[in-house]
Amino acid sequence: MTPPWWQYDQLPSGEPYDWSPAARGDSPYDNLDFHLDLGCGKLKKGRLGIDRHAAEGVDLLINLEEMTPVGIGERRDDDPLAQRTFDLFDARDEEVNDLCHAGLPFPDESIESIVSHHFMEHVGDGFIPLMDECHRILKPGGILRIIVPLFPSRTAVEDPDHRRLFMEGTFETFCGNADGTHWHESFSVPYTSCRFEKVDQDVTAPAEPGQEWGPEDAREMRVALRKREMEV
């Protein structure tokens, strides 16, 4: 059987990827040849670019807030990009007998790695479901690399399309233990199915006193989450 076109080994590498005007960074977690780039925009930083807007480098048109194909109910057979996206969702729905189109169109544990560069801050109520889906589709040991503006800072709040803020402890919520337990269980039922291990986190230092919220106040956080090998 021919492997699906979207599998890592079936896709060409784009190395060296262009991250400009942002810096790629020296961390080994920035320099993976990533499988998926969520919210890639015009600069794809992985082998398969996903965005809701058609642009150079976009391979699938998906509304990541709702995890549905863009233009749902308006399939355009004359648009190869849209048709490819619908075909992938249709194949998933046929396999799981799910017609709601909710979720990313990849099987469990089928994706090598994921990068999301200054995109997650644009996701509203769909943020936790999207994190859960990233955990579901990553292979054990796979890396989710997330780069977001860090609050408090000017760049975290000035864009009117930013839907959420991130602080240094935000991604602890998505970490758990290899036996499947979660630290939330001491006081509540966890609201996420993620059980990542945080293996790296870099944060920009605060601005000099007197320069907070100024034009140079561009703090960010870079986090690497590894999908745990779960104990049987």
Solvent accessible surface area in square Angstrom, and as a share of the most:
residue,aa,sasa,rsa
1,M,239,1.07
2,T,116,0.67
3,P,62,0.39
4,P,54,0.34
5,W,96,0.34
6,W,15,0.05
7,Q,68,0.30
8,Y,45,0.17
9,D,122,0.63
10,Q,85,0.38
11,L,20,0.10
12,P,109,0.68
13,S,56,0.36
14,G,38,0.36
15,E,75,0.34
16,P,123,0.78
17,Y,19,0.07
18,D,79,0.41
19,W,10,0.04
20,S,56,0.36
21,P,144,0.90
22,A,38,0.30
23,A,71,0.55
24,R,45,0.17
25,G,31,0.30
26,D,147,0.76
27,S,22,0.14
28,P,96,0.60
29,Y,44,0.17
30,D,1,0.01
31,N,69,0.35
32,L,60,0.30
33,D,32,0.17
34,F,0,0.00
35,H,1,0.00
36,L,0,0.00
37,D,0,0.00
38,L,0,0.00
39,G,13,0.13
40,C,5,0.03
41,G,28,0.27
42,K,163,0.69
43,L,63,0.31
44,K,54,0.23
45,K,10,0.04
46,G,0,0.00
47,R,40,0.15
48,L,0,0.00
49,G,0,0.00
50,I,0,0.00
51,D,17,0.09
52,R,120,0.44
53,H,122,0.54
54,A,73,0.57
55,A,34,0.26
56,E,153,0.68
57,G,27,0.26
58,V,12,0.07
59,D,25,0.13
60,L,0,0.00
61,L,14,0.07
62,I,0,0.00
63,N,18,0.09
64,L,6,0.03
65,E,46,0.21
66,E,107,0.48
67,M,13,0.06
68,T,18,0.10
69,P,2,0.01
70,V,50,0.29
71,G,32,0.31
72,I,86,0.44
73,G,75,0.72
74,E,126,0.56
75,R,94,0.34
76,R,136,0.50
77,D,100,0.52
78,D,106,0.55
79,D,37,0.19
80,P,105,0.66
81,L,34,0.17
82,A,10,0.08
83,Q,66,0.29
84,R,96,0.35
85,T,1,0.01
86,F,11,0.05
87,D,70,0.36
88,L,16,0.08
89,F,0,0.00
90,D,58,0.30
91,A,57,0.44
92,R,25,0.09
93,D,9,0.04
94,E,151,0.68
95,E,128,0.57
96,V,83,0.48
97,N,134,0.69
98,D,41,0.21
99,L,148,0.74
100,C,79,0.47
101,H,29,0.13
102,A,58,0.45
103,G,7,0.06
104,L,0,0.00
105,P,4,0.02
106,F,1,0.00
107,P,58,0.36
108,D,94,0.49
109,E,85,0.38
110,S,19,0.12
111,I,0,0.00
112,E,64,0.29
113,S,8,0.05
114,I,0,0.00
115,V,0,0.00
116,S,0,0.00
117,H,25,0.11
118,H,63,0.28
119,F,34,0.14
120,M,0,0.00
121,E,2,0.01
122,H,50,0.22
123,V,2,0.01
124,G,12,0.12
125,D,139,0.72
126,G,7,0.07
127,F,6,0.03
128,I,54,0.28
129,P,61,0.38
130,L,0,0.00
131,M,0,0.00
132,D,30,0.16
133,E,25,0.11
134,C,0,0.00
135,H,20,0.09
136,R,69,0.25
137,I,0,0.00
138,L,0,0.00
139,K,76,0.32
140,P,50,0.32
141,G,34,0.33
142,G,7,0.06
143,I,14,0.07
144,L,0,0.00
145,R,0,0.00
146,I,0,0.00
147,I,0,0.00
148,V,0,0.00
149,P,5,0.03
150,L,1,0.00
151,F,60,0.25
152,P,63,0.40
153,S,0,0.00
154,R,56,0.20
155,T,35,0.20
156,A,2,0.02
157,V,72,0.41
158,E,98,0.44
159,D,51,0.27
160,P,138,0.87
161,D,60,0.31
162,H,37,0.17
163,R,137,0.50
164,R,71,0.26
165,L,87,0.43
166,F,1,0.01
167,M,109,0.49
168,E,87,0.39
169,G,47,0.45
170,T,37,0.22
171,F,1,0.00
172,E,72,0.32
173,T,21,0.12
174,F,5,0.02
175,C,16,0.10
176,G,6,0.06
177,N,72,0.37
178,A,23,0.18
179,D,87,0.45
180,G,28,0.27
181,T,53,0.31
182,H,5,0.02
183,W,126,0.44
184,H,9,0.04
185,E,89,0.40
186,S,102,0.66
187,F,136,0.57
188,S,51,0.33
189,V,133,0.76
190,P,26,0.16
191,Y,126,0.48
192,T,7,0.04
193,S,68,0.44
194,C,0,0.00
195,R,31,0.11
196,F,0,0.00
197,E,58,0.26
198,K,58,0.24
199,V,42,0.24
200,D,35,0.18
201,Q,54,0.24
202,D,71,0.37
203,V,58,0.34
204,T,56,0.32
205,A,73,0.56
206,P,95,0.60
207,A,28,0.22
208,E,112,0.50
209,P,117,0.74
210,G,77,0.74
211,Q,101,0.45
212,E,91,0.41
213,W,127,0.44
214,G,18,0.18
215,P,114,0.71
216,E,148,0.66
217,D,7,0.04
218,A,58,0.45
219,R,22,0.08
220,E,38,0.17
221,M,0,0.00
222,R,25,0.09
223,V,0,0.00
224,A,0,0.00
225,L,0,0.00
226,R,84,0.31
227,K,12,0.05
228,R,62,0.22
229,E,121,0.54
230,M,81,0.36
231,E,117,0.52
232,V,198,1.14
